[in-house]
Protein backbone atom coordinates (compact mmCIF):
# COMPACT_ATOMS: atom_id res chain seq x y z
CA UNK A 1 0.00 0.00 0.00
CA UNK A 2 1.30 3.46 -0.94
CA UNK A 3 2.70 5.72 1.77
CA UNK A 4 1.53 9.33 1.90
CA UNK A 5 3.38 12.01 3.85
CA UNK A 6 1.53 15.16 4.86
CA UNK A 7 2.44 18.23 6.90
CA UNK A 8 0.30 19.80 9.59
CA UNK A 9 1.11 23.21 11.08
CA UNK A 10 -0.18 22.55 14.60
CA UNK A 11 -1.31 19.78 16.93
CA UNK A 12 -4.03 22.19 18.06
CA UNK A 13 -5.44 22.58 14.55
CA UNK A 14 -8.98 21.16 14.30
CA UNK A 15 -7.85 19.19 11.26
CA UNK A 16 -5.17 17.32 13.24
CA UNK A 17 -6.21 13.62 13.47
CA UNK A 18 -6.21 13.37 17.27
CA UNK A 19 -8.10 10.06 17.42
CA UNK A 20 -5.77 8.46 14.89
CA UNK A 21 -2.78 9.81 16.84
CA UNK A 22 -4.00 8.27 20.09
CA UNK A 23 -4.61 4.93 18.34
CA UNK A 24 -1.03 5.04 17.01
CA UNK A 25 0.33 5.92 20.45
CA UNK A 26 -1.51 3.04 22.06
CA UNK A 27 -0.24 0.56 19.46
CA UNK A 28 3.42 1.40 20.03
CA UNK A 29 5.06 0.07 23.20
CA UNK A 30 7.80 2.72 23.01
CA UNK A 31 5.29 5.50 23.70
CA UNK A 32 5.76 7.34 27.00
CA UNK A 33 3.76 10.01 28.88
CA UNK A 34 5.90 12.56 27.02
CA UNK A 35 4.22 11.42 23.79
CA UNK A 36 0.76 12.03 25.25
CA UNK A 37 -1.14 14.60 23.19
CA UNK A 38 -1.92 16.66 26.30
CA UNK A 39 1.81 16.95 27.06
CA UNK A 40 2.59 17.94 23.47
CA UNK A 41 -0.26 20.47 23.35
CA UNK A 42 1.27 22.17 26.37
CA UNK A 43 4.74 22.03 24.82
CA UNK A 44 3.42 23.67 21.66
CA UNK A 45 1.76 26.48 23.60
CA UNK A 46 5.04 27.10 25.45
CA UNK A 47 7.08 27.58 22.25
CA UNK A 48 9.12 30.77 22.18
CA UNK A 49 9.33 33.40 19.44
CA UNK A 50 11.48 32.10 16.61
CA UNK A 51 10.44 28.47 17.15
CA UNK A 52 8.17 26.96 14.50
CA UNK A 53 6.28 23.70 14.76
CA UNK A 54 5.66 21.40 11.80
CA UNK A 55 4.09 17.96 12.20
CA UNK A 56 4.99 15.24 9.69
CA UNK A 57 2.23 12.65 9.33
CA UNK A 58 2.67 9.32 7.56
CA UNK A 59 -0.41 7.52 6.27
CA UNK A 60 -1.00 4.11 4.75
CA UNK A 61 -4.50 4.19 3.41
CA UNK A 62 -6.78 5.49 6.16
CA UNK A 63 -4.44 4.54 8.99
CA UNK A 64 -1.99 6.97 10.61
CA UNK A 65 1.34 5.12 10.85
CA UNK A 66 3.74 7.93 11.79
CA UNK A 67 3.64 11.28 13.59
CA UNK A 68 6.76 13.43 14.10
CA UNK A 69 6.09 16.85 15.69
CA UNK A 70 9.23 18.83 14.87
CA UNK A 71 10.37 22.27 16.03
CA UNK A 72 12.54 24.43 13.80
CA UNK A 73 14.64 27.16 15.41
CA UNK A 74 18.07 28.78 15.34
CA UNK A 75 20.53 27.93 18.11
CA UNK A 76 24.01 29.10 19.00
CA UNK A 77 26.95 26.85 18.18
CA UNK A 78 29.92 28.81 19.42
CA UNK A 79 29.95 32.19 17.66
CA UNK A 80 27.34 31.27 15.01
CA UNK A 81 23.61 30.54 15.04
CA UNK A 82 22.45 27.58 12.94
CA UNK A 83 19.09 26.10 12.00
CA UNK A 84 18.19 23.12 14.20
CA UNK A 85 15.24 20.72 14.12
CA UNK A 86 14.20 18.88 17.31
CA UNK A 87 11.31 16.73 18.45
CA UNK A 88 8.65 18.81 20.20
CA UNK A 89 9.11 18.55 23.97
CA UNK A 90 12.82 19.32 24.28
CA UNK A 91 14.26 19.84 26.90
CA UNK A 92 11.60 18.81 29.46
CA UNK A 93 10.54 15.48 27.94
CA UNK A 94 12.63 12.82 29.67
CA UNK A 95 12.04 9.94 27.27
CA UNK A 96 10.59 10.22 23.78
CA UNK A 97 9.26 7.31 21.79
CA UNK A 98 9.39 7.93 18.05
CA UNK A 99 5.83 7.18 16.97
CA UNK A 100 6.54 5.44 13.72
CA UNK A 101 5.45 2.08 12.35
CA UNK A 102 6.03 2.77 8.65
CA UNK A 103 8.34 0.32 6.85
CA UNK A 104 12.04 1.15 6.65
CA UNK A 105 11.64 1.78 2.93
CA UNK A 106 9.90 5.08 3.82
CA UNK A 107 12.82 6.41 5.91
CA UNK A 108 14.66 8.16 3.08
CA UNK A 109 11.41 9.67 1.80
CA UNK A 110 10.64 11.09 5.25
CA UNK A 111 14.14 12.56 5.66
CA UNK A 112 13.91 14.27 2.25
CA UNK A 113 10.54 15.72 3.23
CA UNK A 114 11.97 17.10 6.50
CA UNK A 115 14.98 18.65 4.77
CA UNK A 116 12.78 20.30 2.12
CA UNK A 117 10.13 21.61 4.53
CA UNK A 118 12.46 22.50 7.43
CA UNK A 119 15.92 23.36 6.02
CA UNK A 120 18.46 22.83 8.79
CA UNK A 121 22.07 22.26 9.69
CA UNK A 122 21.25 19.47 12.13
CA UNK A 123 18.28 17.32 13.06
CA UNK A 124 18.76 16.35 16.71
CA UNK A 125 16.66 13.80 18.62
CA UNK A 126 17.16 13.72 22.39
CA UNK A 127 16.32 11.09 25.02
CA UNK A 128 15.73 8.25 22.58
CA UNK A 129 15.73 4.87 24.37
CA UNK A 130 18.15 2.13 23.39
CA UNK A 131 15.58 -0.03 21.60
CA UNK A 132 14.71 2.76 19.15
CA UNK A 133 18.13 4.37 18.70
CA UNK A 134 19.35 1.55 16.44
CA UNK A 135 16.27 1.02 14.25
CA UNK A 136 16.61 0.61 10.45
CA UNK A 137 14.96 4.04 10.10
CA UNK A 138 17.70 5.82 12.01
CA UNK A 139 20.38 3.72 10.34
CA UNK A 140 19.05 4.99 7.01
CA UNK A 141 19.10 8.59 8.26
CA UNK A 142 22.68 8.08 9.47
CA UNK A 143 23.81 6.95 6.01
CA UNK A 144 22.19 10.00 4.42
CA UNK A 145 23.77 12.53 6.79
CA UNK A 146 27.01 14.39 6.21
CA UNK A 147 27.84 13.53 9.84
CA UNK A 148 25.88 11.30 12.21
CA UNK A 149 26.55 11.31 15.95
CA UNK A 150 25.05 8.83 18.42
CA UNK A 151 25.97 10.04 21.90
CA UNK A 152 24.98 8.46 25.21
CA UNK A 153 22.87 10.90 27.23
CA UNK A 154 22.44 8.77 30.37
CA UNK A 155 21.73 5.30 31.74
CA UNK A 156 18.47 5.36 33.64
CA UNK A 157 18.11 2.99 36.62
CA UNK A 158 14.95 0.87 36.61
CA UNK A 159 13.42 -1.01 39.52
CA UNK A 160 11.18 -3.97 38.78
CA UNK A 161 8.49 -4.11 41.43
CA UNK A 162 8.11 -7.53 43.01
CA UNK A 163 6.74 -9.23 46.12
CA UNK A 164 10.14 -8.71 47.77
CA UNK A 165 9.33 -5.00 48.02
CA UNK A 166 6.87 -5.78 50.79
CA UNK A 167 9.88 -6.52 52.98
CA UNK A 168 12.38 -4.02 54.31
CA UNK A 169 15.18 -3.32 51.86
CA UNK A 170 18.53 -4.93 52.74
CA UNK A 171 22.03 -3.53 53.12
CA UNK A 172 23.07 0.07 53.65
CA UNK A 173 19.78 1.54 52.27
CA UNK A 174 17.93 -0.16 55.16
CA UNK A 175 19.81 1.86 57.76
CA UNK A 176 19.50 5.08 55.76
CA UNK A 177 15.73 4.52 55.53
CA UNK A 178 15.41 3.74 59.23
CA UNK A 179 17.30 6.86 60.22
CA UNK A 180 15.29 9.04 57.85
CA UNK A 181 12.00 7.62 59.11
CA UNK A 182 13.01 8.30 62.72
CA UNK A 183 13.83 11.92 61.89
CA UNK A 184 10.54 12.34 60.01
CA UNK A 185 8.54 10.83 62.87
CA UNK A 186 10.36 12.98 65.42
CA UNK A 187 9.45 16.22 63.63
CA UNK A 188 5.81 15.17 63.20
CA UNK A 189 5.70 15.07 59.38
CA UNK A 190 3.39 12.60 57.61
CA UNK A 191 3.47 10.93 54.19
CA UNK A 192 0.56 11.06 51.78
CA UNK A 193 -0.11 9.34 48.46
CA UNK A 194 -2.16 11.21 45.88
CA UNK A 195 -3.37 10.09 42.47
CA UNK A 196 -4.14 13.47 40.93
CA UNK A 197 -7.32 14.23 39.03
CA UNK A 198 -9.01 17.29 37.57
CA UNK A 199 -10.39 18.35 40.96
CA UNK A 200 -7.11 18.52 42.87
CA UNK A 201 -4.30 18.96 40.35
CA UNK A 202 -4.13 22.77 40.53
CA UNK A 203 -3.81 22.79 44.33
CA UNK A 204 -1.14 20.08 44.12
CA UNK A 205 0.82 21.98 41.48
CA UNK A 206 0.68 25.17 43.56
CA UNK A 207 2.02 23.24 46.57
CA UNK A 208 4.88 21.44 44.83
CA UNK A 209 5.92 24.41 42.69
CA UNK A 210 6.26 26.42 45.93
CA UNK A 211 8.54 23.72 47.34
CA UNK A 212 10.64 23.69 44.16
CA UNK A 213 10.91 27.49 44.17
CA UNK A 214 12.27 27.37 47.73
CA UNK A 215 14.76 24.59 46.88
CA UNK A 216 18.14 24.81 45.15
CA UNK A 217 16.38 24.10 41.84
CA UNK A 218 14.43 27.31 42.22
CA UNK A 219 17.54 29.25 43.27
CA UNK A 220 19.46 27.99 40.21
CA UNK A 221 16.38 28.33 37.94
CA UNK A 222 16.71 24.76 36.68
CA UNK A 223 13.41 23.37 37.99
CA UNK A 224 10.51 22.21 35.87
CA UNK A 225 8.51 25.23 37.09
CA UNK A 226 11.33 27.77 36.66
CA UNK A 227 10.31 30.72 34.52
CA UNK A 228 6.95 31.55 32.92
CA UNK A 229 7.47 29.30 29.89
CA UNK A 230 8.18 26.15 31.88
CA UNK A 231 5.51 26.93 34.48
CA UNK A 232 2.85 27.33 31.76
CA UNK A 233 4.00 24.09 30.12
CA UNK A 234 3.97 22.06 33.35
CA UNK A 235 0.61 23.30 34.56
CA UNK A 236 -1.11 22.60 31.26
CA UNK A 237 0.65 19.28 30.65
CA UNK A 238 0.14 17.88 34.14
CA UNK A 239 -3.51 18.96 34.16
CA UNK A 240 -4.05 16.99 30.94
CA UNK A 241 -2.24 13.91 32.28
CA UNK A 242 -4.06 14.11 35.62
CA UNK A 243 -7.40 13.95 33.82
CA UNK A 244 -6.26 10.57 32.48
CA UNK A 245 -5.09 9.31 35.90
CA UNK A 246 -1.41 9.52 34.89
CA UNK A 247 -0.02 11.76 37.67
CA UNK A 248 0.90 10.29 41.06
CA UNK A 249 2.59 12.07 43.95
CA UNK A 250 3.98 11.05 47.29
CA UNK A 251 4.09 14.05 49.63
CA UNK A 252 5.69 14.75 52.97
CA UNK A 253 3.57 17.24 54.89
CA UNK A 254 4.15 19.09 58.15
CA UNK A 255 1.19 20.87 59.75
CA UNK A 256 -0.70 20.56 56.46
CA UNK A 257 2.10 22.12 54.39
CA UNK A 258 4.05 20.19 51.75
CA UNK A 259 7.77 20.19 52.57
CA UNK A 260 8.96 17.47 50.17
CA UNK A 261 7.53 15.51 47.23
CA UNK A 262 8.17 13.03 44.43
CA UNK A 263 6.18 13.45 41.22
CA UNK A 264 5.63 10.40 39.01
CA UNK A 265 4.03 9.98 35.60
CA UNK A 266 2.19 6.67 35.27
CA UNK A 267 1.42 4.72 32.12
CA UNK A 268 1.02 1.03 31.32
CA UNK A 269 2.15 -0.07 34.76
CA UNK A 270 5.38 1.95 34.58
CA UNK A 271 6.05 5.00 36.78
CA UNK A 272 8.47 7.62 35.50
CA UNK A 273 9.96 9.28 38.60
CA UNK A 274 9.94 12.69 36.96
CA UNK A 275 10.72 15.25 39.62
CA UNK A 276 11.38 15.80 43.33
CA UNK A 277 12.24 18.71 45.61
CA UNK A 278 12.34 19.56 49.32
CA UNK A 279 12.37 22.72 51.39
CA UNK A 280 15.98 23.53 52.31
CA UNK A 281 15.24 23.87 56.02
CA UNK A 282 14.25 20.18 56.06
CA UNK A 283 17.17 18.81 54.05
CA UNK A 284 18.47 16.82 57.02
CA UNK A 285 15.34 14.64 57.08
CA UNK A 286 16.49 12.55 54.11
CA UNK A 287 12.93 12.53 52.78
CA UNK A 288 13.73 11.64 49.16
CA UNK A 289 14.72 8.05 49.94
CA UNK A 290 11.65 7.57 52.19
CA UNK A 291 9.29 8.92 49.52
CA UNK A 292 10.88 6.68 46.88
CA UNK A 293 10.30 3.66 49.13
CA UNK A 294 6.70 4.79 49.59
CA UNK A 295 6.28 5.06 45.81
CA UNK A 296 7.61 1.51 45.37
CA UNK A 297 5.25 0.15 48.05
CA UNK A 298 2.36 1.99 46.43
CA UNK A 299 3.31 0.39 43.12
CA UNK A 300 3.30 -3.06 44.74
CA UNK A 301 -0.20 -2.53 46.09
CA UNK A 302 -1.48 -1.00 42.84
CA UNK A 303 0.00 -3.69 40.57
CA UNK A 304 2.53 -1.47 38.78
CA UNK A 305 5.47 -3.30 37.20
CA UNK A 306 8.37 -0.81 37.04
CA UNK A 307 9.66 2.44 38.42
CA UNK A 308 12.11 4.36 36.23
CA UNK A 309 14.29 7.28 37.25
CA UNK A 310 13.02 9.01 34.06
CA UNK A 311 16.36 10.76 33.55
CA UNK A 312 19.64 11.01 35.47
CA UNK A 313 23.02 12.70 35.06
CA UNK A 314 25.40 10.96 32.71
CA UNK A 315 28.28 11.09 35.19
CA UNK A 316 28.14 10.61 38.96
CA UNK A 317 24.37 10.25 39.18
CA UNK A 318 23.16 10.39 42.79
CA UNK A 319 19.64 9.17 42.12
CA UNK A 320 18.45 6.98 45.00
CA UNK A 321 16.98 4.39 42.62
CA UNK A 322 20.54 3.24 41.88
CA UNK A 323 20.45 1.54 45.28
CA UNK A 324 17.53 -0.63 44.18
CA UNK A 325 17.83 -0.91 40.43
CA UNK A 326 17.24 -4.22 38.69
CA UNK A 327 18.04 -2.97 35.16
CA UNK A 328 18.88 0.17 33.23
CA UNK A 329 17.80 1.88 30.02
CA UNK A 330 20.22 3.89 27.89
CA UNK A 331 19.08 7.23 26.48
CA UNK A 332 20.76 8.54 23.34
CA UNK A 333 21.14 11.88 21.61
CA UNK A 334 21.12 11.44 17.84
CA UNK A 335 22.42 14.19 15.56
CA UNK A 336 21.93 14.05 11.77
CA UNK A 337 23.87 16.81 10.02
CA UNK A 338 22.48 17.81 6.63
CA UNK A 339 24.35 18.28 3.36
CA UNK A 340 23.79 22.04 3.40
CA UNK A 341 27.04 24.02 3.81
CA UNK A 342 26.09 24.80 7.43
CA UNK A 343 25.46 21.10 8.14
CA UNK A 344 28.75 20.01 6.58
CA UNK A 345 30.69 22.63 8.56
CA UNK A 346 28.93 21.68 11.79
CA UNK A 347 29.68 18.01 11.16
CA UNK A 348 33.35 18.76 10.57
CA UNK A 349 33.44 20.77 13.79
CA UNK A 350 31.81 17.90 15.72
CA UNK A 351 34.29 15.35 14.36
CA UNK A 352 37.20 17.64 15.11
CA UNK A 353 36.01 18.11 18.68
CA UNK A 354 35.64 14.35 19.12
CA UNK A 355 39.30 14.00 18.07
CA UNK A 356 40.56 16.89 20.23
CA UNK A 357 38.56 16.27 23.43
CA UNK A 358 40.26 13.03 24.61
CA UNK A 359 43.67 14.53 23.89
CA UNK A 360 42.86 17.61 25.97
CA UNK A 361 41.81 15.34 28.83
CA UNK A 362 45.03 13.36 28.55
CA UNK A 363 47.07 16.56 28.67
CA UNK A 364 45.25 17.70 31.83
C-alpha positions as CSV (number, residue, x, y, z in Angstrom):
1,X,0.0,0.0,0.0
2,X,1.3,3.5,-0.9
3,X,2.7,5.7,1.8
4,X,1.5,9.3,1.9
5,X,3.4,12.0,3.8
6,X,1.5,15.2,4.9
7,X,2.4,18.2,6.9
8,X,0.3,19.8,9.6
9,X,1.1,23.2,11.1
10,X,-0.2,22.6,14.6
11,X,-1.3,19.8,16.9
12,X,-4.0,22.2,18.1
13,X,-5.4,22.6,14.6
14,X,-9.0,21.2,14.3
15,X,-7.8,19.2,11.3
16,X,-5.2,17.3,13.2
17,X,-6.2,13.6,13.5
18,X,-6.2,13.4,17.3
19,X,-8.1,10.1,17.4
20,X,-5.8,8.5,14.9
21,X,-2.8,9.8,16.8
22,X,-4.0,8.3,20.1
23,X,-4.6,4.9,18.3
24,X,-1.0,5.0,17.0
25,X,0.3,5.9,20.5
26,X,-1.5,3.0,22.1
27,X,-0.2,0.6,19.5
28,X,3.4,1.4,20.0
29,X,5.1,0.1,23.2
30,X,7.8,2.7,23.0
31,X,5.3,5.5,23.7
32,X,5.8,7.3,27.0
33,X,3.8,10.0,28.9
34,X,5.9,12.6,27.0
35,X,4.2,11.4,23.8
36,X,0.8,12.0,25.2
37,X,-1.1,14.6,23.2
38,X,-1.9,16.7,26.3
39,X,1.8,16.9,27.1
40,X,2.6,17.9,23.5
41,X,-0.3,20.5,23.3
42,X,1.3,22.2,26.4
43,X,4.7,22.0,24.8
44,X,3.4,23.7,21.7
45,X,1.8,26.5,23.6
46,X,5.0,27.1,25.5
47,X,7.1,27.6,22.3
48,X,9.1,30.8,22.2
49,X,9.3,33.4,19.4
50,X,11.5,32.1,16.6
51,X,10.4,28.5,17.2
52,X,8.2,27.0,14.5
53,X,6.3,23.7,14.8
54,X,5.7,21.4,11.8
55,X,4.1,18.0,12.2
56,X,5.0,15.2,9.7
57,X,2.2,12.6,9.3
58,X,2.7,9.3,7.6
59,X,-0.4,7.5,6.3
60,X,-1.0,4.1,4.8
61,X,-4.5,4.2,3.4
62,X,-6.8,5.5,6.2
63,X,-4.4,4.5,9.0
64,X,-2.0,7.0,10.6
65,X,1.3,5.1,10.8
66,X,3.7,7.9,11.8
67,X,3.6,11.3,13.6
68,X,6.8,13.4,14.1
69,X,6.1,16.8,15.7
70,X,9.2,18.8,14.9
71,X,10.4,22.3,16.0
72,X,12.5,24.4,13.8
73,X,14.6,27.2,15.4
74,X,18.1,28.8,15.3
75,X,20.5,27.9,18.1
76,X,24.0,29.1,19.0
77,X,27.0,26.8,18.2
78,X,29.9,28.8,19.4
79,X,30.0,32.2,17.7
80,X,27.3,31.3,15.0
81,X,23.6,30.5,15.0
82,X,22.5,27.6,12.9
83,X,19.1,26.1,12.0
84,X,18.2,23.1,14.2
85,X,15.2,20.7,14.1
86,X,14.2,18.9,17.3
87,X,11.3,16.7,18.5
88,X,8.6,18.8,20.2
89,X,9.1,18.6,24.0
90,X,12.8,19.3,24.3
91,X,14.3,19.8,26.9
92,X,11.6,18.8,29.5
93,X,10.5,15.5,27.9
94,X,12.6,12.8,29.7
95,X,12.0,9.9,27.3
96,X,10.6,10.2,23.8
97,X,9.3,7.3,21.8
98,X,9.4,7.9,18.0
99,X,5.8,7.2,17.0
100,X,6.5,5.4,13.7
101,X,5.4,2.1,12.3
102,X,6.0,2.8,8.7
103,X,8.3,0.3,6.8
104,X,12.0,1.1,6.6
105,X,11.6,1.8,2.9
106,X,9.9,5.1,3.8
107,X,12.8,6.4,5.9
108,X,14.7,8.2,3.1
109,X,11.4,9.7,1.8
110,X,10.6,11.1,5.2
111,X,14.1,12.6,5.7
112,X,13.9,14.3,2.3
113,X,10.5,15.7,3.2
114,X,12.0,17.1,6.5
115,X,15.0,18.7,4.8
116,X,12.8,20.3,2.1
117,X,10.1,21.6,4.5
118,X,12.5,22.5,7.4
119,X,15.9,23.4,6.0
120,X,18.5,22.8,8.8
121,X,22.1,22.3,9.7
122,X,21.3,19.5,12.1
123,X,18.3,17.3,13.1
124,X,18.8,16.3,16.7
125,X,16.7,13.8,18.6
126,X,17.2,13.7,22.4
127,X,16.3,11.1,25.0
128,X,15.7,8.2,22.6
129,X,15.7,4.9,24.4
130,X,18.1,2.1,23.4
131,X,15.6,0.0,21.6
132,X,14.7,2.8,19.1
133,X,18.1,4.4,18.7
134,X,19.3,1.6,16.4
135,X,16.3,1.0,14.3
136,X,16.6,0.6,10.4
137,X,15.0,4.0,10.1
138,X,17.7,5.8,12.0
139,X,20.4,3.7,10.3
140,X,19.0,5.0,7.0
141,X,19.1,8.6,8.3
142,X,22.7,8.1,9.5
143,X,23.8,6.9,6.0
144,X,22.2,10.0,4.4
145,X,23.8,12.5,6.8
146,X,27.0,14.4,6.2
147,X,27.8,13.5,9.8
148,X,25.9,11.3,12.2
149,X,26.5,11.3,15.9
150,X,25.1,8.8,18.4
151,X,26.0,10.0,21.9
152,X,25.0,8.5,25.2
153,X,22.9,10.9,27.2
154,X,22.4,8.8,30.4
155,X,21.7,5.3,31.7
156,X,18.5,5.4,33.6
157,X,18.1,3.0,36.6
158,X,15.0,0.9,36.6
159,X,13.4,-1.0,39.5
160,X,11.2,-4.0,38.8
161,X,8.5,-4.1,41.4
162,X,8.1,-7.5,43.0
163,X,6.7,-9.2,46.1
164,X,10.1,-8.7,47.8
165,X,9.3,-5.0,48.0
166,X,6.9,-5.8,50.8
167,X,9.9,-6.5,53.0
168,X,12.4,-4.0,54.3
169,X,15.2,-3.3,51.9
170,X,18.5,-4.9,52.7
171,X,22.0,-3.5,53.1
172,X,23.1,0.1,53.6
173,X,19.8,1.5,52.3
174,X,17.9,-0.2,55.2
175,X,19.8,1.9,57.8
176,X,19.5,5.1,55.8
177,X,15.7,4.5,55.5
178,X,15.4,3.7,59.2
179,X,17.3,6.9,60.2
180,X,15.3,9.0,57.8
181,X,12.0,7.6,59.1
182,X,13.0,8.3,62.7
183,X,13.8,11.9,61.9
184,X,10.5,12.3,60.0
185,X,8.5,10.8,62.9
186,X,10.4,13.0,65.4
187,X,9.5,16.2,63.6
188,X,5.8,15.2,63.2
189,X,5.7,15.1,59.4
190,X,3.4,12.6,57.6
191,X,3.5,10.9,54.2
192,X,0.6,11.1,51.8
193,X,-0.1,9.3,48.5
194,X,-2.2,11.2,45.9
195,X,-3.4,10.1,42.5
196,X,-4.1,13.5,40.9
197,X,-7.3,14.2,39.0
198,X,-9.0,17.3,37.6
199,X,-10.4,18.3,41.0
200,X,-7.1,18.5,42.9
201,X,-4.3,19.0,40.3
202,X,-4.1,22.8,40.5
203,X,-3.8,22.8,44.3
204,X,-1.1,20.1,44.1
205,X,0.8,22.0,41.5
206,X,0.7,25.2,43.6
207,X,2.0,23.2,46.6
208,X,4.9,21.4,44.8
209,X,5.9,24.4,42.7
210,X,6.3,26.4,45.9
211,X,8.5,23.7,47.3
212,X,10.6,23.7,44.2
213,X,10.9,27.5,44.2
214,X,12.3,27.4,47.7
215,X,14.8,24.6,46.9
216,X,18.1,24.8,45.2
217,X,16.4,24.1,41.8
218,X,14.4,27.3,42.2
219,X,17.5,29.3,43.3
220,X,19.5,28.0,40.2
221,X,16.4,28.3,37.9
222,X,16.7,24.8,36.7
223,X,13.4,23.4,38.0
224,X,10.5,22.2,35.9
225,X,8.5,25.2,37.1
226,X,11.3,27.8,36.7
227,X,10.3,30.7,34.5
228,X,6.9,31.5,32.9
229,X,7.5,29.3,29.9
230,X,8.2,26.1,31.9
231,X,5.5,26.9,34.5
232,X,2.9,27.3,31.8
233,X,4.0,24.1,30.1
234,X,4.0,22.1,33.4
235,X,0.6,23.3,34.6
236,X,-1.1,22.6,31.3
237,X,0.6,19.3,30.7
238,X,0.1,17.9,34.1
239,X,-3.5,19.0,34.2
240,X,-4.1,17.0,30.9
241,X,-2.2,13.9,32.3
242,X,-4.1,14.1,35.6
243,X,-7.4,14.0,33.8
244,X,-6.3,10.6,32.5
245,X,-5.1,9.3,35.9
246,X,-1.4,9.5,34.9
247,X,0.0,11.8,37.7
248,X,0.9,10.3,41.1
249,X,2.6,12.1,43.9
250,X,4.0,11.0,47.3
251,X,4.1,14.0,49.6
252,X,5.7,14.8,53.0
253,X,3.6,17.2,54.9
254,X,4.1,19.1,58.2
255,X,1.2,20.9,59.8
256,X,-0.7,20.6,56.5
257,X,2.1,22.1,54.4
258,X,4.0,20.2,51.8
259,X,7.8,20.2,52.6
260,X,9.0,17.5,50.2
261,X,7.5,15.5,47.2
262,X,8.2,13.0,44.4
263,X,6.2,13.5,41.2
264,X,5.6,10.4,39.0
265,X,4.0,10.0,35.6
266,X,2.2,6.7,35.3
267,X,1.4,4.7,32.1
268,X,1.0,1.0,31.3
269,X,2.2,-0.1,34.8
270,X,5.4,2.0,34.6
271,X,6.0,5.0,36.8
272,X,8.5,7.6,35.5
273,X,10.0,9.3,38.6
274,X,9.9,12.7,37.0
275,X,10.7,15.3,39.6
276,X,11.4,15.8,43.3
277,X,12.2,18.7,45.6
278,X,12.3,19.6,49.3
279,X,12.4,22.7,51.4
280,X,16.0,23.5,52.3
281,X,15.2,23.9,56.0
282,X,14.3,20.2,56.1
283,X,17.2,18.8,54.1
284,X,18.5,16.8,57.0
285,X,15.3,14.6,57.1
286,X,16.5,12.5,54.1
287,X,12.9,12.5,52.8
288,X,13.7,11.6,49.2
289,X,14.7,8.0,49.9
290,X,11.6,7.6,52.2
291,X,9.3,8.9,49.5
292,X,10.9,6.7,46.9
293,X,10.3,3.7,49.1
294,X,6.7,4.8,49.6
295,X,6.3,5.1,45.8
296,X,7.6,1.5,45.4
297,X,5.3,0.2,48.1
298,X,2.4,2.0,46.4
299,X,3.3,0.4,43.1
300,X,3.3,-3.1,44.7
301,X,-0.2,-2.5,46.1
302,X,-1.5,-1.0,42.8
303,X,0.0,-3.7,40.6
304,X,2.5,-1.5,38.8
305,X,5.5,-3.3,37.2
306,X,8.4,-0.8,37.0
307,X,9.7,2.4,38.4
308,X,12.1,4.4,36.2
309,X,14.3,7.3,37.2
310,X,13.0,9.0,34.1
311,X,16.4,10.8,33.6
312,X,19.6,11.0,35.5
313,X,23.0,12.7,35.1
314,X,25.4,11.0,32.7
315,X,28.3,11.1,35.2
316,X,28.1,10.6,39.0
317,X,24.4,10.2,39.2
318,X,23.2,10.4,42.8
319,X,19.6,9.2,42.1
320,X,18.5,7.0,45.0
321,X,17.0,4.4,42.6
322,X,20.5,3.2,41.9
323,X,20.5,1.5,45.3
324,X,17.5,-0.6,44.2
325,X,17.8,-0.9,40.4
326,X,17.2,-4.2,38.7
327,X,18.0,-3.0,35.2
328,X,18.9,0.2,33.2
329,X,17.8,1.9,30.0
330,X,20.2,3.9,27.9
331,X,19.1,7.2,26.5
332,X,20.8,8.5,23.3
333,X,21.1,11.9,21.6
334,X,21.1,11.4,17.8
335,X,22.4,14.2,15.6
336,X,21.9,14.0,11.8
337,X,23.9,16.8,10.0
338,X,22.5,17.8,6.6
339,X,24.3,18.3,3.4
340,X,23.8,22.0,3.4
341,X,27.0,24.0,3.8
342,X,26.1,24.8,7.4
343,X,25.5,21.1,8.1
344,X,28.8,20.0,6.6
345,X,30.7,22.6,8.6
346,X,28.9,21.7,11.8
347,X,29.7,18.0,11.2
348,X,33.4,18.8,10.6
349,X,33.4,20.8,13.8
350,X,31.8,17.9,15.7
351,X,34.3,15.3,14.4
352,X,37.2,17.6,15.1
353,X,36.0,18.1,18.7
354,X,35.6,14.3,19.1
355,X,39.3,14.0,18.1
356,X,40.6,16.9,20.2
357,X,38.6,16.3,23.4
358,X,40.3,13.0,24.6
359,X,43.7,14.5,23.9
360,X,42.9,17.6,26.0
361,X,41.8,15.3,28.8
362,X,45.0,13.4,28.6
363,X,47.1,16.6,28.7
364,X,45.3,17.7,31.8
